[in-house]
């Protein structure tokens, strides 16, 4: 189907924030490659999303350069501008290419695996269950967020006491990547980044980052950029993965019992299906260094390819009953952690978080039911603001 189809991607269509999947299916089935502007194309089918994620010659776009360019025309008043935004995102690895990408990625990976991850996660789980044990009603997003928060604070030695401050900091960092951001939100993000410049104290994690990057001669702002993305990726995506997964499971009592009875192998299979089904990172971007043809659509070189991971993970040509969470789905080539050189650094940690927490959390949560959900109006990242659960009578 060519890009002139009447079916057009529209994240402002009715109910998109609540459930984007019917709209994405419509795009995938009727117009899987869409030209949005002279240099931007959206791609929805699994075949091409997977192929382009793995294509070694394709590049990622630079968020730092994008924000730097955007600042020149959005923030003309220097006093009210956001001069720190592009600097703060300079070394986020998902927006880096070539040797600098490999070096920063290696540093973050080594830093995380220098920690006693299982011990920290088990401690966080115990603290979280104790915090919520006598509550009749609460926000499931905060339940998951406090679990991740306790782990991240210990792992990175973050000097922020209040959970709400941690949550706000992380969410604003995530929003910096969104497609449609008004000036005042950019200003809020910039102010938050500047106010938190000293939150990362000395820790094993920071020591490893310093050691692994000493050849790069990083200044304090660049080191902060690496610590910031390590924090945001570990907190925001983990919170979303877990809260969206638990939300889907709690709607199905039979699925709860299935998981509670699962052995280790079955649990790993279920966890992969949860990642496929929830897909918090809905889109990612690649730049093609040469022209390509996708179906009947010609795409010029150096275009921005918006790859819809959320749509690819529900492609009927790859996944049977894609709109159902099937716990014994053995063949599951989902793309929730991306693929290729930029595959998610924290994928193994995300799996470990789930393996440690899912069953104990469900033992606790099986006595609760979801009563209300309020979704964040974000596009690139699918996030719930609140998932209210109440204890069953």
Secondary structure, DSSP 8 states (H G I E B T S, - for coil): --TT-S----TTSTTTTT--HHHHHHHHHH-SEEEEETTEEEE--HHHHHHHHH-TT-B---HHHHHHHHHHHH--SGGGS-TTHHHHTTT-GGG--HHHHHHHHHHHHHHHTTS-HHHHHHHHHHHHHHHHTT-SEEEHHHHHHHHHHHHHHHHHTB----HHHHHHHHHHHHHTT-S---HHHHHHHHHHHHHTTT-B-S-HHHHHHHHHTGGGT--HHHHHHHHHHHHHIIIIIHHHHHHHHHHHHHT-HHHHHHHHT--HHHHHHHHHHHHHHH-SB-EEEEE-SS-EEETTEEE-TT-EEEEEHHHHTT-TTTSTTTTS--TT-------TT--GGG--TTHHHHHHHHHHHHHHHHHHHTTEEEEEEEE---SSB--EEEEEEEE--
